[in-house]
Amino acid sequence: MPPTVRPRRPATSLARLASGWAVGGFGALVVWLGGWWFTLAVGLIVHLGLQEFFRMAQFKGIRPATKTTLVAVQLMLLSTQAAAGGGWLGADVAAAVLPASGAVICGWLLLQPVTGTIADVAASVFGLFYLGFLPSHWIKLRELSDAALVPNLAAQGWPGSAGLALTLLACFLIVATDIGSYVIGRRLGRHPLSPISPGKTVEGAVGGLLCSLAVGALGGHLLGWRIGWLFGGVLGAVVAVFALVGDLTESMMKRDAGLKDSGDAIPGHGGVLDRIDSYLFVPAVVYTLVTLVLPWLQRR
C-alpha cells in the first residue's frame, strides 16, 4: 500500500494562539501555587471535562448519573488533597471514595423511573474513573515532599517541593510529546497512525516519543537521579505512550458520538477534553514510577 500524503494543515489562528497561551499560563500558575489552589483548579477543569464527556454519552442515547458523578468526582479530588502529605483525612478514607461512589452511582440509577442500563452504569463509572480517579494523581504528585526524589534540587536549595519539580517535569514531557508529534508529523508525516484520528501519523508519534525521551533524560540528569539519563528517558517514553493513549481515547469517543470537538469552551481548540486528553492517563503512571520504582533504583 503506497504512503498516504496528508493535506497541508491550515495556519494557526490568532484565537487559538491567544487561548493556548492563556490556558498554559493558568496551568503554570496553579501548578506553582499548589495546595488547595491547585486542587480547586483541577476540580474546575475536570468538572467542565466531565460535562463534555456526559454530553457525548447522551448523543449515543446513554443516560448517565450526571449530577451524582459530578459530585462524586469533586469529593474524590477534595479527599485526595485532604489526605495528601499526612493531612487531616486518612489515606484509607480518601481511597474509599472511589468504590463508595461507584456503589452510590449504581444505586441512584436503580432508583430512577426508567431503570438504568449497562451502558448508563458503564458511562457513569467510567466518567468517575476517567475524570476523577486519574486526575486525582496530579494532586498526589504535586503534594510529594520527599527531597530524596529530587536530590540535586534539594542540595542546591530549590525553593519548591519535590512535588512541584516532578509535576513540572510531567507537564514538560507531555508538552514535548505534543510539540514533537506536531512538528515531525507536519514535516515528515506520511503514514496514518490510526483511523480513529486521521490527522496523526506514525512519524509524528515517533517524533513525539523521541522528544519526550530526550526531555526526560535531561530532566532525570538535572534532578540527580541515579542513572538519571536512563530512568528519565524511560519515563519520557512512557509518558509519550500514555499521552498518545489519552489523545486517541478521547478521539475514539468523539468519533463514536459523531462529534468533531468535545465542546467549544476554548476558542480555536474546541472543548476542555480536547485540551486535557493527553494529561489524563499520565499522572497515575508518573506517580507510580517516581514513588515505587525510583526509590528502589536510588537504593541500588
Secondary structure, 3 states (H helix, E strand, C coil): CCCCCCCCCCCCCHHHHHHHHHHHHHHHHHHHHCHHHHHHHHHHHHHHHHHHHHHHHHHCCCCCCHHHHHHHHHHHHHHHHHHCCCCCCCHHHHHHHHHHHHHHHHHHHHCCCCCCCHHHHHHHHHHHHHHHHHHHHHHHHHCCCCHHHCHHHHHCCCCCCHHHHHHHHHHHHHHHHHHHHHHHHHHHCCCECCCCCCCCEHHHHHHHHHHHHHHHHHHHHHHCCCCHHHHHHHHHHHHHHHHHHHHHHHHHHHHHHCCCCCCCCECCCECHHHHHHHHCCHHHHHHHHHHHHHHHHHHC
